[in-house]
Amino acid sequence: MSLKEAVELKFNFKNSKISATLQAGRKKFINQEQIIVEASMKKKLYLIVITVAIIILILSAGFLLTQQTPPKETGTPQAFVGIAYCGNTVAEGKQLIDKVKSYTNLFALQSGTLYRDLPSVEELGDYAIAAGMYFLPSFGEFIQEPLSEWLDAMKLKWGDHLLGVYHADEPGGKMLDDYVKFSDPNTGDSITKTKYGDIVVQKPNNIVITYHLNGDIRLSEPAPANSNSDINSEKVFHADGTADVIKAAPNGFSYQTYQQLQELRVFKDVDETVQRFYARDKDKMDFLRDKTQVFTSDYALYWFDYLAGYNVMLGQIGWNLSTTQQISLLRGAATAQQKDWGVIITWKYQQPPFLDTGTEILSQLKTSYECGAKYLIVFNYYTENSGPYGTMKEEHFEAVKTFWKDVVKNPDIIQGSIKADTLVIFPKNYGWGTRWAEDKIWGIFKADQQTQQLWTLMQTTLEKHGLNTDIIYEDTNYPPPSTYQNIYHYQK
């Protein structure tokens, strides 16, 4: 081999080695680049997965939040839907709020245990309002100075989320069916209307005169101060002029005739009765109305409840009374007097299950809403053996939930779409119970021929016009609106 060939061979070998080295380096570089690219892609994919996971988590949390927390309403709601809590503890009240806050906007506190415990009432009010609800507390007939200061403070704290105060209960119904106490500032007499319709008058000198529903008058006088007896003297006077002495009075009776006692009678007629009804609670009503709106519920005499000072009446639906008749009486009174009204679904039975079926309660709520009810509440009493949520069962909660979702939040169902075009007018101040033809007037006067005629007129009209009927009372301060097409007026 020549020197030239040896040099060329060496050169070619060196070049081939360099080339191989370069190719190996290039391959290594390419591999490293691929590794970097793959790592970058993996990182991007990881970031994408993390981002998607975060989005899903946020959406899921938002969904759960909307399911558990009611939407904050803007402005004043057109309808207030709620549960009346009648339990005994703050803890149970909060538990109920947590259960219903996604499908109600009103919490009504009607606890006989808590109504004088103002700190507990405030705690429940705070909790309900924080959950997006409005609050309606009851204080029974408890009206004392601490309540005045408390109401002022809570109005500043809660604003319009404090709807008002639920005061007393069934003022009209108690006149018909219960004991009701009155006082006469002119004579100093203490007066009791009994659930039987009797009127018991106790005078300052402890003489007691009882005016029985059947017309008899019983006179009871204490034994003379110098007597050794502590037994009262008694005499019963009859309308025919006769009398029966039960125990003779040592010094003779203070009143000798039926006519004398009859002239002293209170609640002589419906006109005097209605004025005493208005005056009985006037001081408390004036105090409360100066502070806030005043609510109560009743099952009769709504017209007179409004005139006694209540701003809002809740008609009791469910007492095996006609829903159509109750709405006609309540809506008629509210419309004529330009007041708000609502319903409270009460017990159907006096023993378990107490409430009607969920299906029926849903129907009652929907009907009331379509007739214009602004407040729609279910009464939830707590007994010793009731469950964690009172006498309401799951079917009743489902009924309220369905009502909220499918009726209140449904734009196709119009609140107040069922309007009255027919009007029935009852006689002035005629506080007849309306539950049956023989129902008493003001719980004091026996049914008469007029009552029977009114019963027939009311039932005939309701049968013909149904929920398109309103019922009011003759009153020059509230003339019948011209919007009614049919007006039926009782003619003596």
RATA-V428400 format. One record per residue. N is the residue number from 1. RES is the residue in three letters. D_FIRST is the distance of its C-alpha to the first C-alpha in Angstrom with 2 decimals. Layout:
n:N res:RES d_first:D_FIRST
n:N res:RES d_first:D_FIRST
//
This chain:
n:1 res:MET d_first:0.00
n:2 res:SER d_first:3.73
n:3 res:LEU d_first:6.57
n:4 res:LYS d_first:8.14
n:5 res:GLU d_first:6.19
n:6 res:ALA d_first:6.46
n:7 res:VAL d_first:9.97
n:8 res:GLU d_first:10.84
n:9 res:LEU d_first:10.06
n:10 res:LYS d_first:12.17
n:11 res:PHE d_first:14.67
n:12 res:ASN d_first:15.14
n:13 res:PHE d_first:15.69
n:14 res:LYS d_first:18.11
n:15 res:ASN d_first:19.90
n:16 res:SER d_first:20.32
n:17 res:LYS d_first:21.77
n:18 res:ILE d_first:24.02
n:19 res:SER d_first:25.08
n:20 res:ALA d_first:25.90
n:21 res:THR d_first:27.83
n:22 res:LEU d_first:29.70
n:23 res:GLN d_first:30.55
n:24 res:ALA d_first:31.82
n:25 res:GLY d_first:33.85
n:26 res:ARG d_first:35.21
n:27 res:LYS d_first:36.22
n:28 res:LYS d_first:37.88
n:29 res:PHE d_first:39.68
n:30 res:ILE d_first:40.86
n:31 res:ASN d_first:42.12
n:32 res:GLN d_first:43.95
n:33 res:GLU d_first:45.45
n:34 res:GLN d_first:46.64
n:35 res:ILE d_first:48.17
n:36 res:ILE d_first:49.93
n:37 res:VAL d_first:51.18
n:38 res:GLU d_first:52.37
n:39 res:ALA d_first:54.12
n:40 res:SER d_first:55.73
n:41 res:MET d_first:56.92
n:42 res:LYS d_first:58.31
n:43 res:LYS d_first:60.11
n:44 res:LYS d_first:61.59
n:45 res:LEU d_first:62.65
n:46 res:TYR d_first:64.23
n:47 res:LEU d_first:66.10
n:48 res:ILE d_first:67.29
n:49 res:VAL d_first:68.56
n:50 res:ILE d_first:70.32
n:51 res:THR d_first:71.87
n:52 res:VAL d_first:73.15
n:53 res:ALA d_first:74.54
n:54 res:ILE d_first:76.38
n:55 res:ILE d_first:77.81
n:56 res:ILE d_first:79.01
n:57 res:LEU d_first:80.55
n:58 res:ILE d_first:82.35
n:59 res:LEU d_first:83.66
n:60 res:SER d_first:84.81
n:61 res:ALA d_first:86.56
n:62 res:GLY d_first:88.20
n:63 res:PHE d_first:89.40
n:64 res:LEU d_first:90.84
n:65 res:LEU d_first:92.48
n:66 res:THR d_first:94.16
n:67 res:GLN d_first:95.37
n:68 res:GLN d_first:96.85
n:69 res:THR d_first:98.17
n:70 res:PRO d_first:100.59
n:71 res:PRO d_first:99.65
n:72 res:LYS d_first:101.37
n:73 res:GLU d_first:103.93
n:74 res:THR d_first:104.51
n:75 res:GLY d_first:108.16
n:76 res:THR d_first:111.09
n:77 res:PRO d_first:110.55
n:78 res:GLN d_first:112.77
n:79 res:ALA d_first:113.19
n:80 res:PHE d_first:113.26
n:81 res:VAL d_first:112.28
n:82 res:GLY d_first:112.68
n:83 res:ILE d_first:113.90
n:84 res:ALA d_first:117.03
n:85 res:TYR d_first:116.13
n:86 res:CYS d_first:119.13
n:87 res:GLY d_first:117.42
n:88 res:ASN d_first:118.25
n:89 res:THR d_first:115.11
n:90 res:VAL d_first:112.62
n:91 res:ALA d_first:109.76
n:92 res:GLU d_first:110.97
n:93 res:GLY d_first:111.41
n:94 res:LYS d_first:107.82
n:95 res:GLN d_first:106.63
n:96 res:LEU d_first:108.50
n:97 res:ILE d_first:107.08
n:98 res:ASP d_first:103.52
n:99 res:LYS d_first:104.24
n:100 res:VAL d_first:105.74
n:101 res:LYS d_first:104.23
n:102 res:SER d_first:101.78
n:103 res:TYR d_first:104.61
n:104 res:THR d_first:107.68
n:105 res:ASN d_first:108.49
n:106 res:LEU d_first:111.77
n:107 res:PHE d_first:112.70
n:108 res:ALA d_first:116.45
n:109 res:LEU d_first:117.64
n:110 res:GLN d_first:120.87
n:111 res:SER d_first:120.87
n:112 res:GLY d_first:124.35
n:113 res:THR d_first:122.83
n:114 res:LEU d_first:120.74
n:115 res:TYR d_first:122.87
n:116 res:ARG d_first:124.49
n:117 res:ASP d_first:121.26
n:118 res:LEU d_first:120.03
n:119 res:PRO d_first:116.82
n:120 res:SER d_first:115.79
n:121 res:VAL d_first:116.65
n:122 res:GLU d_first:114.53
n:123 res:GLU d_first:111.59
n:124 res:LEU d_first:111.69
n:125 res:GLY d_first:112.09
n:126 res:ASP d_first:109.03
n:127 res:TYR d_first:107.00
n:128 res:ALA d_first:108.14
n:129 res:ILE d_first:107.58
n:130 res:ALA d_first:104.12
n:131 res:ALA d_first:103.35
n:132 res:GLY d_first:104.33
n:133 res:MET d_first:107.86
n:134 res:TYR d_first:111.35
n:135 res:PHE d_first:113.92
n:136 res:LEU d_first:117.57
n:137 res:PRO d_first:119.31
n:138 res:SER d_first:122.75
n:139 res:PHE d_first:125.21
n:140 res:GLY d_first:128.02
n:141 res:GLU d_first:131.20
n:142 res:PHE d_first:130.01
n:143 res:ILE d_first:130.78
n:144 res:GLN d_first:130.99
n:145 res:GLU d_first:129.98
n:146 res:PRO d_first:126.54
n:147 res:LEU d_first:125.60
n:148 res:SER d_first:126.41
n:149 res:GLU d_first:124.04
n:150 res:TRP d_first:121.38
n:151 res:LEU d_first:121.51
n:152 res:ASP d_first:121.20
n:153 res:ALA d_first:118.12
n:154 res:MET d_first:116.46
n:155 res:LYS d_first:117.04
n:156 res:LEU d_first:115.14
n:157 res:LYS d_first:112.40
n:158 res:TRP d_first:111.94
n:159 res:GLY d_first:113.23
n:160 res:ASP d_first:113.93
n:161 res:HIS d_first:112.16
n:162 res:LEU d_first:115.49
n:163 res:LEU d_first:117.30
n:164 res:GLY d_first:120.70
n:165 res:VAL d_first:122.85
n:166 res:TYR d_first:124.14
n:167 res:HIS d_first:127.77
n:168 res:ALA d_first:130.20
n:169 res:ASP d_first:129.99
n:170 res:GLU d_first:132.01
n:171 res:PRO d_first:134.92
n:172 res:GLY d_first:136.36
n:173 res:GLY d_first:135.75
n:174 res:LYS d_first:137.44
n:175 res:MET d_first:140.51
n:176 res:LEU d_first:140.71
n:177 res:ASP d_first:139.84
n:178 res:ASP d_first:139.88
n:179 res:TYR d_first:141.86
n:180 res:VAL d_first:141.76
n:181 res:LYS d_first:143.47
n:182 res:PHE d_first:145.16
n:183 res:SER d_first:147.31
n:184 res:ASP d_first:150.14
n:185 res:PRO d_first:150.21
n:186 res:ASN d_first:153.74
n:187 res:THR d_first:155.41
n:188 res:GLY d_first:153.01
n:189 res:ASP d_first:152.86
n:190 res:SER d_first:149.85
n:191 res:ILE d_first:149.19
n:192 res:THR d_first:147.14
n:193 res:LYS d_first:146.40
n:194 res:THR d_first:145.83
n:195 res:LYS d_first:143.53
n:196 res:TYR d_first:146.67
n:197 res:GLY d_first:147.90
n:198 res:ASP d_first:150.55
n:199 res:ILE d_first:151.12
n:200 res:VAL d_first:151.96
n:201 res:VAL d_first:153.50
n:202 res:GLN d_first:153.97
n:203 res:LYS d_first:156.23
n:204 res:PRO d_first:156.16
n:205 res:ASN d_first:159.25
n:206 res:ASN d_first:157.35
n:207 res:ILE d_first:159.40
n:208 res:VAL d_first:157.09
n:209 res:ILE d_first:157.75
n:210 res:THR d_first:155.69
n:211 res:TYR d_first:155.76
n:212 res:HIS d_first:154.77
n:213 res:LEU d_first:153.09
n:214 res:ASN d_first:156.06
n:215 res:GLY d_first:158.44
n:216 res:ASP d_first:159.98
n:217 res:ILE d_first:160.13
n:218 res:ARG d_first:160.02
n:219 res:LEU d_first:161.54
n:220 res:SER d_first:160.66
n:221 res:GLU d_first:162.34
n:222 res:PRO d_first:161.77
n:223 res:ALA d_first:164.64
n:224 res:PRO d_first:166.83
n:225 res:ALA d_first:165.73
n:226 res:ASN d_first:168.88
n:227 res:SER d_first:168.33
n:228 res:ASN d_first:167.18
n:229 res:SER d_first:165.19
n:230 res:ASP d_first:161.60
n:231 res:ILE d_first:161.84
n:232 res:ASN d_first:161.79
n:233 res:SER d_first:164.59
n:234 res:GLU d_first:163.54
n:235 res:LYS d_first:165.08
n:236 res:VAL d_first:163.65
n:237 res:PHE d_first:165.01
n:238 res:HIS d_first:164.82
n:239 res:ALA d_first:164.79
n:240 res:ASP d_first:168.13
n:241 res:GLY d_first:169.85
n:242 res:THR d_first:170.11
n:243 res:ALA d_first:168.57
n:244 res:ASP d_first:167.79
n:245 res:VAL d_first:168.23
n:246 res:ILE d_first:165.59
n:247 res:LYS d_first:166.82
n:248 res:ALA d_first:169.74
n:249 res:ALA d_first:169.43
n:250 res:PRO d_first:171.98
n:251 res:ASN d_first:172.77
n:252 res:GLY d_first:172.11
n:253 res:PHE d_first:168.99
n:254 res:SER d_first:167.87
n:255 res:TYR d_first:167.68
n:256 res:GLN d_first:170.34
n:257 res:THR d_first:169.21
n:258 res:TYR d_first:166.24
n:259 res:GLN d_first:166.66
n:260 res:GLN d_first:166.43
n:261 res:LEU d_first:163.12
n:262 res:GLN d_first:161.80
n:263 res:GLU d_first:162.42
n:264 res:LEU d_first:160.15
n:265 res:ARG d_first:157.33
n:266 res:VAL d_first:153.85
n:267 res:PHE d_first:151.54
n:268 res:LYS d_first:154.53
n:269 res:ASP d_first:152.45
n:270 res:VAL d_first:148.90
n:271 res:ASP d_first:149.27
n:272 res:GLU d_first:150.11
n:273 res:THR d_first:147.46
n:274 res:VAL d_first:144.61
n:275 res:GLN d_first:145.60
n:276 res:ARG d_first:145.60
n:277 res:PHE d_first:142.21
n:278 res:TYR d_first:140.78
n:279 res:ALA d_first:142.42
n:280 res:ARG d_first:141.41
n:281 res:ASP d_first:137.84
n:282 res:LYS d_first:138.16
n:283 res:ASP d_first:137.45
n:284 res:LYS d_first:134.23
n:285 res:MET d_first:133.11
n:286 res:ASP d_first:133.81
n:287 res:PHE d_first:131.83
n:288 res:LEU d_first:128.80
n:289 res:ARG d_first:128.81
n:290 res:ASP d_first:128.84
n:291 res:LYS d_first:125.56
n:292 res:THR d_first:123.66
n:293 res:GLN d_first:123.97
n:294 res:VAL d_first:126.09
n:295 res:PHE d_first:125.15
n:296 res:THR d_first:126.86
n:297 res:SER d_first:127.03
n:298 res:ASP d_first:130.06
n:299 res:TYR d_first:131.24
n:300 res:ALA d_first:134.39
n:301 res:LEU d_first:136.26
n:302 res:TYR d_first:133.16
n:303 res:TRP d_first:135.28
n:304 res:PHE d_first:137.31
n:305 res:ASP d_first:134.30
n:306 res:TYR d_first:132.89
n:307 res:LEU d_first:136.25
n:308 res:ALA d_first:136.42
n:309 res:GLY d_first:133.38
n:310 res:TYR d_first:130.18
n:311 res:ASN d_first:127.33
n:312 res:VAL d_first:125.39
n:313 res:MET d_first:126.76
n:314 res:LEU d_first:124.67
n:315 res:GLY d_first:126.37
n:316 res:GLN d_first:126.08
n:317 res:ILE d_first:124.65
n:318 res:GLY d_first:124.65
n:319 res:TRP d_first:128.13
n:320 res:ASN d_first:128.98
n:321 res:LEU d_first:130.41
n:322 res:SER d_first:129.69
n:323 res:THR d_first:126.54
n:324 res:THR d_first:127.82
n:325 res:GLN d_first:131.13
n:326 res:GLN d_first:129.54
n:327 res:ILE d_first:127.21
n:328 res:SER d_first:130.11
n:329 res:LEU d_first:132.24
n:330 res:LEU d_first:129.46
n:331 res:ARG d_first:127.78
n:332 res:GLY d_first:131.21
n:333 res:ALA d_first:132.23
n:334 res:ALA d_first:128.92
n:335 res:THR d_first:128.90
n:336 res:ALA d_first:132.51
n:337 res:GLN d_first:132.13
n:338 res:GLN d_first:128.59
n:339 res:LYS d_first:127.06
n:340 res:ASP d_first:123.81
n:341 res:TRP d_first:123.82
n:342 res:GLY d_first:121.66
n:343 res:VAL d_first:121.85
n:344 res:ILE d_first:121.27
n:345 res:ILE d_first:120.63
n:346 res:THR d_first:122.90
n:347 res:TRP d_first:123.71
n:348 res:LYS d_first:125.03
n:349 res:TYR d_first:126.14
n:350 res:GLN d_first:127.76
n:351 res:GLN d_first:125.65
n:352 res:PRO d_first:121.99
n:353 res:PRO d_first:120.05
n:354 res:PHE d_first:122.13
n:355 res:LEU d_first:120.07
n:356 res:ASP d_first:119.88
n:357 res:THR d_first:116.72
n:358 res:GLY d_first:113.59
n:359 res:THR d_first:113.99
n:360 res:GLU d_first:117.53
n:361 res:ILE d_first:116.65
n:362 res:LEU d_first:113.85
n:363 res:SER d_first:116.40
n:364 res:GLN d_first:118.94
n:365 res:LEU d_first:116.41
n:366 res:LYS d_first:115.22
n:367 res:THR d_first:118.79
n:368 res:SER d_first:119.84
n:369 res:TYR d_first:116.82
n:370 res:GLU d_first:117.50
n:371 res:CYS d_first:121.15
n:372 res:GLY d_first:120.08
n:373 res:ALA d_first:119.86
n:374 res:LYS d_first:117.94
n:375 res:TYR d_first:117.79
n:376 res:LEU d_first:116.76
n:377 res:ILE d_first:116.90
n:378 res:VAL d_first:116.89
n:379 res:PHE d_first:119.22
n:380 res:ASN d_first:117.41
n:381 res:TYR d_first:119.80
n:382 res:TYR d_first:118.74
n:383 res:THR d_first:120.75
n:384 res:GLU d_first:120.47
n:385 res:ASN d_first:118.63
n:386 res:SER d_first:116.63
n:387 res:GLY d_first:112.85
n:388 res:PRO d_first:110.57
n:389 res:TYR d_first:111.24
n:390 res:GLY d_first:114.99
n:391 res:THR d_first:116.79
n:392 res:MET d_first:114.18
n:393 res:LYS d_first:111.91
n:394 res:GLU d_first:108.45
n:395 res:GLU d_first:109.92
n:396 res:HIS d_first:111.91
n:397 res:PHE d_first:108.90
n:398 res:GLU d_first:107.02
n:399 res:ALA d_first:109.97
n:400 res:VAL d_first:109.79
n:401 res:LYS d_first:106.02
n:402 res:THR d_first:106.40
n:403 res:PHE d_first:109.22
n:404 res:TRP d_first:107.06
n:405 res:LYS d_first:104.03
n:406 res:ASP d_first:105.68
n:407 res:VAL d_first:108.84
n:408 res:VAL d_first:108.70
n:409 res:LYS d_first:105.09
n:410 res:ASN d_first:105.54
n:411 res:PRO d_first:106.25
n:412 res:ASP d_first:107.88
n:413 res:ILE d_first:110.68
n:414 res:ILE d_first:113.03
n:415 res:GLN d_first:115.07
n:416 res:GLY d_first:118.72
n:417 res:SER d_first:118.20
n:418 res:ILE d_first:121.31
n:419 res:LYS d_first:124.11
n:420 res:ALA d_first:127.84
n:421 res:ASP d_first:130.04
n:422 res:THR d_first:133.14
n:423 res:LEU d_first:135.34
n:424 res:VAL d_first:138.03
n:425 res:ILE d_first:140.41
n:426 res:PHE d_first:142.27
n:427 res:PRO d_first:145.49
n:428 res:LYS d_first:145.27
n:429 res:ASN d_first:144.65
n:430 res:TYR d_first:144.95
n:431 res:GLY d_first:142.54
n:432 res:TRP d_first:142.53
n:433 res:GLY d_first:139.78
n:434 res:THR d_first:138.86
n:435 res:ARG d_first:137.47
n:436 res:TRP d_first:140.35
n:437 res:ALA d_first:143.68
n:438 res:GLU d_first:145.66
n:439 res:ASP d_first:143.35
n:440 res:LYS d_first:145.28
n:441 res:ILE d_first:145.53
n:442 res:TRP d_first:144.07
n:443 res:GLY d_first:144.42
n:444 res:ILE d_first:148.10
n:445 res:PHE d_first:149.94
n:446 res:LYS d_first:150.33
n:447 res:ALA d_first:148.95
n:448 res:ASP d_first:151.56
n:449 res:GLN d_first:152.03
n:450 res:GLN d_first:149.88
n:451 res:THR d_first:147.01
n:452 res:GLN d_first:147.20
n:453 res:GLN d_first:147.19
n:454 res:LEU d_first:144.15
n:455 res:TRP d_first:142.31
n:456 res:THR d_first:143.00
n:457 res:LEU d_first:141.95
n:458 res:MET d_first:138.69
n:459 res:GLN d_first:137.71
n:460 res:THR d_first:138.58
n:461 res:THR d_first:136.54
n:462 res:LEU d_first:133.50
n:463 res:GLU d_first:133.61
n:464 res:LYS d_first:133.63
n:465 res:HIS d_first:131.29
n:466 res:GLY d_first:129.21
n:467 res:LEU d_first:126.73
n:468 res:ASN d_first:127.86
n:469 res:THR d_first:131.01
n:470 res:ASP d_first:131.85
n:471 res:ILE d_first:134.96
n:472 res:ILE d_first:136.68
n:473 res:TYR d_first:140.12
n:474 res:GLU d_first:142.77
n:475 res:ASP d_first:142.45
n:476 res:THR d_first:143.39
n:477 res:ASN d_first:140.55
n:478 res:TYR d_first:138.03
n:479 res:PRO d_first:139.19
n:480 res:PRO d_first:137.31
n:481 res:PRO d_first:134.28
n:482 res:SER d_first:134.52
n:483 res:THR d_first:131.22
n:484 res:TYR d_first:132.88
n:485 res:GLN d_first:133.88
n:486 res:ASN d_first:136.29
n:487 res:ILE d_first:138.63
n:488 res:TYR d_first:140.90
n:489 res:HIS d_first:143.56
n:490 res:TYR d_first:145.91
n:491 res:GLN d_first:149.45
n:492 res:LYS d_first:152.29
//
